[in-house]
């Protein structure tokens, strides 16, 4: 039976990302822009966190929305940043 994967949410910086992964987190919740204001991590840090701690996955939600709707431009930019962090160039 596969083990339960754990996601740690609201990661604020690279130190927290490393700590979460070092303690067994398989995924990270990196909260950037929120509909009601900025989140806890800047969008510029997200690709660097992925490069440095290599999580199984990241949670993507409000940072790619505009007026509570999925924003294709933001989604495409986020996906490109993640692919680049993974070393995948298109």
Secondary structure, 3 states (H helix, E strand, C coil): CCCCCCEECCCCCHHHHHHHHHCCCCEEECCCCECCECCCCCHHHHHHHHHHHCCCEEECCHHHEECCEECHHHHHHHHHHHHHHCCCCC
